[in-house]
Amino acid sequence: MRADARLLVVGPAALGAEVKRTLPACRVKRADSLLTALWAAGHEPFDGVLVSYGLGPRVRRFIPSLRQVRPELRVVVSLGAADEPIARALLDAGADEYILEPVTREDLETALLLGRVSVPAPPALQATAPAHADPHDADPAHAPAARAEDVEVPAASRLAPVPAAAPLTPSKLGESVAAALEQLVPLIAQLTQAQSVRIELDDVAVSTGPEQPAVLETPLLRDAVPVGRIELGPRSGGAYSPDEAARLATCAALVVATTDLVRDRQRWQNLALRDDLTGLPTRRFLSGRLEHVLGAARVARGRVTLVLLRVAGLDRVAAPEAGAIDELVLTDLSALLRRCTREYDTVVRYTHDTFALILADGEAPRAPGSQHPQDLASFGERLTRAAAQFELRAIGRPATGEVALYGSLACFPWDASAADDLTRVARQRLAQACAAATPQITLTAGTRPPPDTRAAE
């Protein structure tokens, strides 16, 4: 790699600044996320990539994705001394070398082979076309769609500069594969000058431009298995060149790698928003959900009730099983709360000993005439009936003892109209209830159910 190589640094700003300082002859560009880096690597002529393992375990999945898009790049991972045991797995994933942080000039030059001649790996997506296959001779209106991998691409054109595309960031990719494809389709149209583009991937299909017969297409491969395809309509201003066919093949690898990263992000976000013990959403989920529910209530002129319940007196519970009694109580309560609410309502584990419920009018009541709870007593009656009816481990029929709950209510639109304000009112009232040291709800094993007033149904 030449001494003035163009490098892509993937990681924090401090790492990018350090690389620029220690390698002043190199042209350094920084990407702060793996998705942004993947897109940049597919569209700019970098000579090497330095990626920080500080971005998390997804770096291990990022490396083979990067190899699909740019197999010839020199890939180096920087990591802290405490993470060095993972280095072997990163090398197995496709990294060429690793260095320890803080990075030094000598380590960077050695790992990136600066000033040395390296032999690039052959392009991953190339094939030889039959002698009669010439995309310039095809009639786009009548000829069957050519395949990008069947177009012979001169070696000089495989790494030809790509026209500037609109900037792409992780936030623009959205939270789903469909949202990501909707962002990628117009970029592919811009890169290839296609009048129309259609992407089919797994069970998702996205297109742009007028509906036209495909004149050029390429498969989407995941681990060498076809999972979809990209179809291009006629090109604006003439037939497709071999260079554009090569770009389409590169775009195909980029689409699969990008959507796989989106799915990874979805999975990690779901894990971050889900409580391991109870399976309920966590506090991070609450504010966004409350904003959404309040927005719908404003339009429909409906009601929203935010309930906070804090568990007290766990030491008075005696369950038949050995083990962590507090965990049994929390899992029992999560099951009770889900049984006492409707599908549109939301139950959240707010803190380690507190649950939050969003009761809204998103669906019809299960019992005629049912209303939002007017106070904690009416909601407590519903919980007491459930505790007496269901087989639970720490509370309910099989157990002995009791569970006490402090609680509070805050109602839209009377108590507050904004999500933060509604939450603040509920928290203040919960603090007052706890200070009074008199729980409003007590769940006791074997309690006879009170009259069915159908509160909070």
C-alpha positions in Angstrom: 0.0 0.0 0.0 1.4 3.4 -1.0 2.5 5.8 1.7 -0.2 8.3 0.8 -3.0 5.8 0.9 -6.6 6.7 1.3 -7.9 5.2 4.7 -11.3 4.8 6.1 -11.3 5.0 9.9 -14.4 3.5 11.6 -14.8 4.5 15.2 -14.8 7.5 17.5 -13.5 11.0 16.6 -10.5 10.6 18.8 -9.3 7.6 16.8 -9.7 9.4 13.5 -7.8 12.4 14.8 -5.0 10.2 16.1 -4.6 8.4 12.7 -4.5 11.8 10.9 -1.8 13.0 13.3 0.4 10.0 13.1 0.0 9.4 9.4 -0.1 12.9 7.9 0.7 11.7 4.4 -2.5 9.6 4.3 -5.9 10.9 3.3 -8.2 9.8 6.2 -12.0 9.8 6.3 -13.9 8.8 9.4 -17.2 7.0 9.7 -18.8 6.9 13.2 -21.0 3.8 12.5 -20.7 0.5 10.7 -23.6 1.1 8.3 -22.1 4.5 7.2 -18.7 2.8 6.8 -20.1 0.0 4.7 -21.8 2.4 2.3 -18.7 4.6 2.1 -16.4 1.6 1.4 -18.7 0.5 -1.5 -18.6 4.0 -3.2 -15.2 5.5 -2.5 -11.7 4.2 -3.6 -10.2 3.5 -0.2 -7.0 1.5 0.1 -7.5 0.3 3.7 -9.9 0.3 6.6 -9.1 0.7 10.3 -12.1 -0.3 12.5 -12.3 0.1 16.3 -13.6 -2.9 18.2 -15.0 -0.2 20.6 -18.1 -0.1 18.4 -19.1 -3.5 19.9 -19.5 -7.2 19.0 -21.1 -6.2 15.7 -17.6 -5.5 14.3 -17.2 -9.2 13.9 -20.2 -9.4 11.6 -19.2 -6.2 9.8 -15.9 -7.6 8.6 -17.3 -10.3 6.3 -19.9 -7.8 5.1 -17.1 -5.4 4.2 -15.3 -8.3 2.4 -18.4 -8.9 0.2 -18.4 -5.2 -0.9 -14.6 -4.6 -1.2 -12.7 -7.9 -1.0 -9.4 -6.2 -1.9 -9.3 -3.8 1.0 -6.7 -4.1 3.8 -8.8 -4.4 7.0 -7.2 -3.8 10.4 -9.0 -3.8 13.8 -7.9 -1.7 16.7 -8.8 -2.9 20.2 -8.0 -2.4 23.8 -5.7 -4.8 25.7 -8.7 -6.2 27.6 -10.3 -7.2 24.3 -7.2 -8.9 22.8 -8.6 -12.4 23.5 -11.3 -11.7 20.8 -8.6 -10.9 18.2 -8.3 -14.5 16.8 -12.1 -14.5 16.1 -11.8 -11.2 14.3 -8.9 -12.5 12.1 -11.0 -15.6 11.4 -13.9 -13.3 10.3 -11.7 -11.8 7.7 -9.5 -9.0 9.3 -6.0 -8.9 8.0 -4.4 -7.7 11.2 -5.1 -6.2 14.6 -3.3 -3.5 16.7 -3.7 -2.4 20.3 -5.0 1.0 21.4 -3.7 3.6 21.8 -2.5 3.3 18.2 1.1 4.2 17.2 2.7 5.2 13.9 4.8 2.0 13.8 1.8 -0.3 14.5 -0.3 1.5 11.9 2.4 1.4 9.2 3.1 -2.3 9.9 -0.5 -3.4 10.0 -1.6 -1.4 6.9 1.5 -2.3 4.9 2.1 1.4 4.2 4.9 2.0 1.8 4.8 -1.6 0.6 3.3 -3.2 -2.5 0.5 -5.5 -1.8 -1.4 -7.8 -4.1 -5.1 -7.1 -4.0 -7.6 -10.0 -3.8 -9.5 -10.6 -7.1 -12.9 -8.9 -7.3 -15.6 -11.1 -5.8 -18.2 -10.5 -8.4 -17.0 -11.0 -12.0 -17.8 -13.4 -14.8 -17.0 -13.8 -18.5 -19.8 -13.2 -21.0 -20.4 -15.4 -24.0 -19.0 -14.0 -27.3 -22.5 -12.9 -28.5 -23.4 -11.2 -25.2 -23.2 -7.4 -25.8 -25.5 -5.2 -23.8 -25.0 -2.3 -26.3 -26.7 -4.4 -29.1 -29.7 -5.3 -27.0 -33.1 -3.7 -27.6 -34.3 -2.7 -24.1 -37.9 -2.9 -25.2 -37.8 -6.5 -26.5 -34.7 -8.3 -25.3 -34.7 -10.4 -22.1 -32.9 -8.8 -19.1 -29.2 -9.3 -19.2 -27.4 -10.4 -16.0 -24.8 -8.1 -14.5 -22.5 -11.0 -13.8 -22.7 -12.0 -17.6 -21.3 -8.7 -18.7 -17.6 -8.8 -19.3 -16.0 -6.0 -17.3 -12.6 -4.7 -18.3 -10.2 -4.8 -15.4 -9.6 -1.0 -15.6 -13.3 -0.3 -15.1 -13.9 -2.5 -12.1 -12.7 0.1 -9.7 -13.8 3.2 -11.7 -14.9 6.2 -9.7 -18.5 6.2 -8.8 -20.7 9.3 -9.2 -21.4 11.1 -5.9 -24.5 9.8 -4.2 -26.7 11.3 -1.6 -25.3 10.9 1.9 -26.6 7.9 3.8 -26.7 7.6 7.5 -28.0 4.9 9.9 -30.9 7.2 10.9 -32.0 7.4 7.3 -32.0 3.6 6.9 -35.0 3.4 9.3 -35.9 0.6 11.6 -36.8 -2.1 9.1 -35.5 -3.8 6.0 -38.2 -2.2 3.9 -37.2 1.3 5.1 -33.6 0.6 4.3 -34.4 -0.6 0.8 -36.5 2.5 0.2 -33.4 4.5 0.9 -31.1 2.3 -1.3 -33.4 2.1 -4.4 -33.0 5.8 -5.4 -29.3 5.7 -4.8 -28.9 2.7 -7.1 -31.0 4.5 -9.7 -28.7 7.5 -9.4 -25.5 5.4 -9.7 -26.7 3.4 -12.7 -28.9 6.2 -14.3 -31.7 3.7 -14.5 -35.2 5.0 -15.2 -36.6 2.4 -12.8 -35.2 0.1 -10.1 -36.8 -2.8 -8.3 -35.3 -4.7 -5.4 -36.8 -8.0 -4.2 -35.1 -9.4 -1.0 -36.5 -12.2 1.0 -40.2 -11.3 1.4 -39.8 -7.5 0.7 -40.1 -5.7 -2.6 -39.4 -2.0 -3.2 -39.3 -0.1 -6.5 -38.9 3.4 -7.9 -39.7 4.9 -11.2 -42.3 3.8 -13.8 -43.2 0.2 -14.2 -41.1 -1.1 -17.1 -39.6 -4.4 -18.3 -36.2 -5.1 -16.8 -33.2 -4.8 -19.2 -30.5 -5.6 -16.6 -30.6 -7.6 -13.4 -28.4 -9.3 -10.9 -29.1 -11.7 -8.1 -28.8 -10.9 -4.4 -26.8 -13.6 -2.7 -26.4 -14.4 1.0 -23.7 -17.0 1.7 -23.8 -17.9 -2.0 -27.6 -18.6 -1.8 -29.9 -16.5 -3.9 -32.3 -14.5 -1.7 -33.6 -11.9 -4.3 -32.6 -9.7 -7.2 -32.1 -6.2 -8.4 -33.8 -5.3 -11.7 -33.1 -2.1 -13.7 -35.4 -0.6 -16.3 -34.0 1.2 -19.4 -31.1 3.5 -18.8 -31.6 7.3 -19.3 -29.6 8.3 -22.4 -28.6 4.9 -23.9 -27.6 1.4 -23.1 -25.8 0.3 -20.0 -22.0 0.3 -20.1 -19.9 -2.5 -18.6 -18.9 -0.1 -15.8 -22.5 0.3 -14.8 -23.1 -3.4 -14.9 -20.1 -3.8 -12.5 -21.6 -1.2 -10.2 -24.9 -3.1 -10.1 -23.1 -6.3 -9.1 -21.3 -4.3 -6.3 -24.6 -2.8 -5.3 -26.1 -6.2 -4.9 -23.5 -7.2 -2.4 -23.9 -3.9 -0.6 -27.7 -4.3 -0.4 -27.5 -7.7 1.2 -24.7 -6.6 3.7 -26.6 -3.4 4.6 -29.9 -5.1 5.2 -28.2 -7.8 7.3 -26.7 -5.1 9.5 -30.2 -3.5 9.8 -31.6 -6.8 11.0 -28.7 -7.1 13.5 -29.5 -3.6 14.7 -33.1 -4.5 15.1 -32.2 -7.6 17.1 -29.8 -5.6 19.4 -32.4 -2.8 19.9 -35.0 -5.4 20.8 -32.7 -6.9 23.4 -32.0 -3.4 24.8 -35.7 -2.6 25.1 -36.7 -6.0 26.6 -36.3 -7.0 30.3 -34.6 -10.4 30.6 -36.5 -11.5 33.7 -40.1 -10.5 32.9 -40.0 -10.3 29.1 -41.6 -6.8 29.4 -40.4 -3.7 27.6 -38.0 -1.6 29.6 -38.0 2.1 30.6 -36.3 3.1 27.3 -39.4 1.9 25.4 -41.9 3.8 27.6 -41.4 7.4 26.5 -41.6 6.7 22.8 -44.7 4.5 23.3 -46.3 7.1 25.5 -45.7 9.8 22.9 -47.3 7.6 20.2 -50.4 6.8 22.4 -50.9 10.5 23.4 -50.7 11.6 19.8 -53.4 9.1 18.8 -55.5 10.2 21.8 -55.3 13.9 20.8 -56.6 13.0 17.3 -59.4 10.8 18.7 -60.1 13.0 21.7 -59.6 9.9 23.9 -58.2 9.2 27.4 -54.8 7.9 28.5 -54.0 6.7 32.0 -50.4 6.2 33.2 -50.2 3.9 36.2 -47.0 3.3 38.3 -46.9 0.4 40.7 -44.0 -0.1 43.1 -43.5 -3.5 44.9 -43.0 -3.5 48.7 -42.8 -6.1 51.4 -41.0 -8.8 49.3 -39.6 -10.2 52.6 -43.1 -11.2 53.7 -43.6 -13.6 50.7 -43.1 -17.3 51.2 -43.2 -19.4 48.0 -43.1 -23.2 47.8 -40.0 -23.2 45.6 -36.5 -22.3 46.8 -34.8 -19.5 45.0 -35.0 -15.8 44.6 -38.4 -14.8 46.0 -38.2 -11.3 44.6 -37.7 -12.6 41.1 -40.8 -14.9 41.5 -42.9 -11.9 42.7 -41.7 -9.8 39.8 -42.5 -12.4 37.2 -45.9 -13.2 38.8 -46.8 -9.5 38.8 -45.8 -9.1 35.2 -48.1 -12.0 34.3 -50.9 -10.5 36.3 -50.6 -7.1 34.8 -50.6 -8.5 31.3 -53.8 -10.5 32.1 -55.5 -7.4 33.6 -54.9 -5.2 30.6 -55.9 -5.2 26.9 -53.7 -5.9 23.9 -53.4 -2.2 23.0 -52.4 -1.3 26.6 -48.7 -1.3 27.5 -47.0 -2.9 30.5 -43.4 -1.9 31.2 -40.8 -2.8 33.8 -40.0 0.8 34.8 -37.3 0.1 37.4 -36.1 -2.9 39.3 -39.2 -2.8 41.6 -41.6 -0.6 39.6 -44.0 -1.3 36.8 -45.6 1.2 34.5 -48.9 0.7 32.6 -50.2 2.8 29.7 -54.0 2.4 29.5 -55.5 3.8 26.4 -58.6 3.7 24.2 -57.0 2.1 21.2 -59.6 -0.8 21.2 -63.1 -1.5 22.4 -63.5 -2.5 26.1 -63.8 -6.2 26.8 -66.9 -5.6 29.1 -69.7 -3.1 28.3 -69.5 0.1 30.2 -65.9 -0.5 31.5 -63.9 2.7 32.2 -60.4 3.8 33.0 -59.6 3.2 36.7 -60.6 6.3 38.8 -58.2 5.5 41.6 -55.8 2.7 42.7 -58.5 1.0 44.7 -60.5 0.1 41.6 -57.4 -1.2 39.8 -56.3 -3.1 42.9 -59.6 -5.0 42.9 -58.9 -6.2 39.4 -55.4 -7.4 40.4 -56.8 -9.1 43.5 -59.3 -11.1 41.4 -56.5 -12.2 39.1 -54.3 -13.2 41.9 -57.0 -15.4 43.3 -57.8 -17.0 40.0 -54.5 -18.0 38.5 -51.8 -20.5 39.6 -48.8 -18.4 40.4 -45.5 -19.3 42.1 -45.0 -16.5 44.6 -48.5 -15.0 44.9 -51.9 -16.4 44.1 -53.4 -19.7 45.2 -50.3 -22.0 45.7 -48.4 -19.4 47.8 -48.6 -18.0 51.3 -48.0 -14.5 52.4 -48.8 -11.2 50.6 -47.4 -8.6 48.3 -48.0 -4.9 48.9 -48.0 -2.3 46.1 -47.6 1.5 46.2 -49.2 3.1 43.2 -50.2 6.3 41.4 -52.3 7.5 38.5 -51.9 10.3 36.0 -54.5 10.9 33.4 -54.5 12.7 30.0 -55.8 15.3 29.3 -56.6 16.4 32.9 -53.3 16.0 34.7 -51.0 16.7 31.8 -50.9 16.8 28.0 -47.2 16.0 27.2 -45.6 12.6 27.8 -42.8 14.0 30.1 -45.3 16.0 32.1 -47.6 13.1 32.5 -44.7 10.9 33.7 -43.6 13.6 36.1 -47.0 13.8 37.7 -47.2 10.0 38.1 -43.8 9.9 39.7 -44.5 12.7 42.1 -47.7 10.9 43.3 -45.9 7.6 43.6 -43.2 9.3 45.8 -46.0 10.7 48.0 -47.6 7.3 48.3 -44.3 5.7 49.3 -43.6 8.4 51.8 -47.0 7.7 53.5 -45.8 4.1 54.0 -49.3 2.8 53.5 -49.6 0.5 50.4 -52.8 1.1 48.4 -52.9 -2.5 47.0 -52.3 -5.8 48.9 -52.3 -9.1 47.1 -52.9 -12.0 49.5 -52.9 -15.7 48.6 -56.3 -17.3 48.8 -58.2 -14.0 49.0 -61.8 -14.4 47.9 -62.5 -12.3 44.8 -64.3 -9.1 45.5 -67.4 -8.1 43.4 -66.5 -7.9 39.7 -66.5 -4.1 39.0 -64.6 -4.6 35.7 -62.1 -1.8 36.3 -59.3 -1.1 33.8 -60.6 -3.7 31.2 
